[in-house]
Amino acid sequence: MPRDTPPITPETLLMAYASGVFPMAEGRSDPEIFWVDPKTRGVLPLDGFRMSRSLSKTIAQERFVVTLNEDFEGVLAGCADREETWINQEIAALYRELHKSAFAHSLEIWADHGQRLVGGVYGVTLGSAFFGESMFSHARDASKIALAYMVTLLRQQGFTLFDTQFLTDHLASLGAVEIPRAQYHRQLTHALGRQARLDGPMPQSTSVRQLRTQTS
């Protein structure tokens, strides 16, 4: 950020989310943070997750251990560990503070009987909105499994909005769509008017696999 700009606080960040904007940086080493309010917004309808037969089978095999808020730092580091990232040191520090105050959450995917972190997703919650910030995958289908568990958990706990910010091919393959800014803000206002809490226990694999039958 420019030297004459007051530092962004966790409280400022939460106010930004409630207003429909989110922070980004040009790169890991760029200290400047800017606010983004896209004309079209990516959302993942909680009743529209698209699960393939192969993903359902992988979840049924239970080869991975899935946890919530067990390693926020590890998921944050995994999301930033790429050639190009918008997560600079200032943004990472802000999310750590939000995690300490229970506004930021991570869902982890572990291999080797829970010994090796291979994927995950993290985001921020306000009201019944989940603002998905980033995800990573170091094993086949790890990010897809993370999203399937997160969608199931959000549905079970009364959330109404899963904001993905942008629409990628990967997210579109799982059912995410783009909506106009005005429509997003209406959904956001509705979500902020309701209360939901993201916590355990984690859903069973059978509950997650039901997403396939519900959206097929």
URPE-V847324 format. One record per residue. N is the residue number from 1. RES is the residue in three letters. SS is DSSP state (H for helix, E for strand, - for the rest). Layout:
n,res,ss
N,RES,SS
N,RES,SS
//
This chain:
n,res,ss
1,MET,-
2,PRO,-
3,ARG,-
4,ASP,-
5,THR,-
6,PRO,-
7,PRO,-
8,ILE,-
9,THR,-
10,PRO,H
11,GLU,H
12,THR,H
13,LEU,H
14,LEU,H
15,MET,H
16,ALA,H
17,TYR,H
18,ALA,H
19,SER,H
20,GLY,-
21,VAL,-
22,PHE,E
23,PRO,E
24,MET,E
25,ALA,E
26,GLU,-
27,GLY,-
28,ARG,-
29,SER,-
30,ASP,-
31,PRO,-
32,GLU,-
33,ILE,E
34,PHE,E
35,TRP,E
36,VAL,E
37,ASP,-
38,PRO,-
39,LYS,-
40,THR,E
41,ARG,E
42,GLY,E
43,VAL,E
44,LEU,-
45,PRO,-
46,LEU,-
47,ASP,-
48,GLY,-
49,PHE,-
50,ARG,-
51,MET,-
52,SER,-
53,ARG,H
54,SER,H
55,LEU,H
56,SER,H
57,LYS,H
58,THR,H
59,ILE,H
60,ALA,H
61,GLN,H
62,GLU,-
63,ARG,-
64,PHE,-
65,VAL,E
66,VAL,E
67,THR,E
68,LEU,E
69,ASN,-
70,GLU,-
71,ASP,-
72,PHE,H
73,GLU,H
74,GLY,H
75,VAL,H
76,LEU,H
77,ALA,H
78,GLY,H
79,CYS,H
80,ALA,H
81,ASP,-
82,ARG,-
83,GLU,-
84,GLU,-
85,THR,-
86,TRP,-
87,ILE,-
88,ASN,-
89,GLN,H
90,GLU,H
91,ILE,H
92,ALA,H
93,ALA,H
94,LEU,H
95,TYR,H
96,ARG,H
97,GLU,H
98,LEU,H
99,HIS,H
100,LYS,H
101,SER,-
102,ALA,-
103,PHE,-
104,ALA,E
105,HIS,E
106,SER,E
107,LEU,E
108,GLU,E
109,ILE,E
110,TRP,E
111,ALA,E
112,ASP,-
113,HIS,-
114,GLY,-
115,GLN,-
116,ARG,E
117,LEU,E
118,VAL,E
119,GLY,E
120,GLY,E
121,VAL,E
122,TYR,E
123,GLY,E
124,VAL,E
125,THR,E
126,LEU,E
127,GLY,-
128,SER,-
129,ALA,E
130,PHE,E
131,PHE,E
132,GLY,E
133,GLU,E
134,SER,E
135,MET,E
136,PHE,E
137,SER,E
138,HIS,-
139,ALA,-
140,ARG,-
141,ASP,-
142,ALA,H
143,SER,H
144,LYS,H
145,ILE,H
146,ALA,H
147,LEU,H
148,ALA,H
149,TYR,H
150,MET,H
151,VAL,H
152,THR,H
153,LEU,H
154,LEU,H
155,ARG,H
156,GLN,H
157,GLN,-
158,GLY,-
159,PHE,-
160,THR,-
161,LEU,E
162,PHE,E
163,ASP,E
164,THR,E
165,GLN,E
166,PHE,-
167,LEU,-
168,THR,-
169,ASP,H
170,HIS,H
171,LEU,H
172,ALA,H
173,SER,H
174,LEU,-
175,GLY,-
176,ALA,-
177,VAL,E
178,GLU,E
179,ILE,E
180,PRO,E
181,ARG,H
182,ALA,H
183,GLN,H
184,TYR,H
185,HIS,H
186,ARG,H
187,GLN,H
188,LEU,H
189,THR,H
190,HIS,H
191,ALA,H
192,LEU,H
193,GLY,-
194,ARG,-
195,GLN,-
196,ALA,-
197,ARG,-
198,LEU,-
199,ASP,-
200,GLY,-
201,PRO,-
202,MET,-
203,PRO,-
204,GLN,-
205,SER,H
206,THR,H
207,SER,H
208,VAL,H
209,ARG,H
210,GLN,H
211,LEU,H
212,ARG,H
213,THR,H
214,GLN,H
215,THR,H
216,SER,-
//
